[in-house]
Amino acid sequence: MKIRHAEVKDAAQIAKVQVQSWQASYKGIVDSDYLTGMSIDERTLRWKEWLLQGPSHIVFVLEDDHNDIWGFISGGRIRSDHPYDSEIYAFYLLKEIQQKGYGTKMIKRFSQQLVKQGEKSMIVWVLKDNPAKKAYISLRGIKIDEELIAIGNQSLMEECYAWQDLQLILD
């Protein structure tokens, strides 16, 4: 498996990973009607737009030797009022490769890119009931906030984890 910068041609595979990840990881957390209604085609169109934004939107993919994408991480400048430079917008791995160290490698690669671009700090929002948040905690992310968000017809609690110094992830 290798980590590389995403290209526009990756949009459909990234969309597929996003939808399949949501459907597997959020089963029992997010309403099943919402999960089954997710559209790979609709997500593909969005990902094409995001991937055309250039360096302002960083996207890395995790790819196998057959050029199949198994995960991705995306982000860039922070979108909230928190006193941090950058943010992970989306980060998903297919269930089959979770808890094998790939997620940590992807976060580190993403953080290296941020540092290279002059960023020093980062946040990520994660659903409170998502067990994958343990990865952020293990990388020394500190919970700094939480908020209620709407997904479909549900209100779910989201938590914000932060790193004041990206070197905490890279050490």
Residue pairs with C-beta under 8 A, 6 or more apart in sequence:
1 62
1 63
1 64
1 70
1 97
1 102
2 62
2 63
3 60
3 61
3 62
3 63
3 105
3 106
3 109
4 60
4 61
4 63
5 59
5 60
5 61
6 14
6 51
6 59
6 60
6 61
6 72
6 74
7 51
8 48
8 51
8 52
10 47
10 51
10 61
10 69
11 44
11 45
11 47
11 48
11 51
12 40
12 44
12 47
13 61
13 68
13 69
14 43
14 47
14 59
14 61
14 69
14 72
15 40
15 41
15 43
15 44
15 46
15 47
16 40
16 69
17 69
17 70
17 71
17 72
17 92
17 93
17 94
18 43
18 47
18 72
18 90
18 92
19 38
19 39
19 40
19 43
20 94
20 95
21 71
21 92
21 93
21 94
21 95
22 30
22 35
22 38
22 92
23 35
23 36
23 38
24 94
24 95
25 92
25 95
25 130
25 132
26 35
26 127
26 130
27 35
29 127
29 129
29 130
29 156
30 127
30 151
30 152
30 154
30 156
31 151
31 152
31 153
31 154
33 152
34 151
34 152
34 153
34 154
37 152
50 57
50 59
50 74
51 57
51 59
55 117
56 76
56 77
57 74
57 75
57 76
57 89
58 74
58 75
58 76
58 110
58 113
58 114
58 117
59 72
59 73
59 74
60 72
60 73
60 74
60 106
60 109
60 110
60 113
61 69
61 71
61 72
62 69
62 70
62 71
62 72
62 93
62 97
62 102
62 106
63 69
63 70
64 70
70 93
70 94
70 96
70 97
70 102
71 91
71 92
71 93
71 94
71 97
71 102
71 103
71 106
72 90
72 91
72 92
73 88
73 90
73 91
73 106
73 107
73 109
73 110
74 88
74 89
74 90
74 91
75 86
75 87
75 88
75 89
75 90
75 110
75 114
75 122
75 124
76 86
76 87
76 89
77 85
77 86
77 87
78 84
78 85
78 86
78 87
78 123
79 87
79 89
80 87
80 123
82 123
82 144
82 145
82 160
82 162
83 121
84 121
84 122
84 123
84 162
84 163
84 164
85 114
85 119
85 120
85 121
85 122
86 114
86 119
86 121
86 122
86 123
87 122
87 123
87 124
87 125
88 107
88 110
88 122
88 123
88 124
91 103
91 106
91 107
91 124
93 102
93 103
93 106
98 132
103 132
103 135
104 135
104 138
104 139
107 135
107 139
107 169
108 169
108 170
111 122
111 163
111 166
111 169
111 170
112 170
114 122
114 166
115 166
115 167
115 170
119 166
120 164
120 165
120 166
121 162
121 163
121 164
121 165
121 166
122 162
122 163
122 166
122 169
123 144
123 160
123 161
123 162
123 163
124 136
124 141
124 160
124 161
124 162
125 158
125 159
125 160
126 132
126 133
126 136
126 158
126 159
126 161
127 133
127 156
127 157
127 158
127 159
128 146
128 156
128 157
128 158
128 159
129 156
129 157
133 159
133 161
136 161
137 161
139 163
139 168
139 169
140 163
140 168
140 169
141 161
141 162
141 163
142 161
142 162
142 163
143 159
143 160
143 161
143 162
144 160
144 161
144 162
145 159
145 160
146 157
146 158
146 159
146 160
147 157
147 158
147 160
148 155
148 156
148 157
148 158
149 155
149 156
149 157
149 158
150 156
163 169
